[in-house]
Amino acid sequence: MTSGPDHSPFTSAFSGEGPRTGVVLSHGFTGSPHGLRAWATAFAAAGFAVRMPLLPGHGTTWQDLARTRWQQWHGALDDAFLELDAECDQVFVAGLSMGGALALRLAATRPVAGVLLVNPGLVIDDPRAPLAGILKLVLKSTPSIGNDILKAGVDEGAYVRTPVAAAHELNKMFKDTVRLLPRVTAPVQVYRSTVDHVVSDSSMAALRHGLAHAPLEVVPLENSYHVATLDNDANRIFEGSVGFIQRVLQARQDKPAGPGQEVRSEQA
């Protein structure tokens, strides 16, 4: 297992070398690979090749993020997918929050084997969101959306401010991703916190409505907030997602799961 340049404990990218199955992970908006590092390590320990890039505009300053476009975030994850796809028989995609939307975009545009999501974002409920394109001209940033974690003493390393220009890009990316959801056919597993102060249930409603051709499994998390990969349910996510990949691989050898089926799971 190797890691990329260690810019800081929060922002270094992650690579884990493995055999025939790969996993590409995406961190969330204003966050960094730190929030998913333990998840990535669990995949690598299970024998999977892993890539988790630092998305453009992240890991430096919120002002840098304000100068990026959503296509750059998608491009970084797409490049990581193509790298693994060239050396693996099958590649899964995983993501937290905005990273969940990026993972779904890959599933809609690339031949992914399965999708793993933690509190994925697809809708911004803030009434100011439609005005962000104008507001960014007069309001540069708003308070941080980071560190929504129930477990005490945990820091995800998110920016202390949220750039309005980047929020505008996020809103555009969400809308375009929702449009693509009917193209997703790979099985999807979602870990959803029952209390989430960042992403509302509107995103889950959009996901359920859009996944017309993909089996969906939803696993509720009752002891974590938004950044569940650093919270009390983290091990449940890690173990359950490895199990999900193993089940999907077995199903690909036997019989694929039927489309449009949702399973509410009480255990991962």
GINORJO-V883362 format. One line per field, one symbol per residue. phi: phi as a letter, one per 40 degrees, with the letter a starting at -180 (. if undefined). burial: # if it has 16 or more other C-alpha atoms within 10 Angstrom, else .. Layout:
phi=???
burial=???
This chain:
phi=.bbcdccaccbccbbbcaccbbbbbbcccgcaddcbdcccccccccgccbbacccdgbgbbcccccccbcccccccccccccccccbbcabcbaabfdccccccccccbbcccabbbbfcbbbbcdccdccccccccbbcabdcbcgcbcccgbbcgcccbbcccccccccccdcccdccdcccbccbbbbbccbbcbbcccccccccccccbbcbbbbcbbbacccccbbccdcccccccccccccccccccbbccccgbbbcbcac
burial=.........#########..########################..#############..##.##.###..##.###.##..##..#.###################..##############....#..##.##...##...#######...####################..##.#################.####.##.###.############.################.###.##..##............#.....#
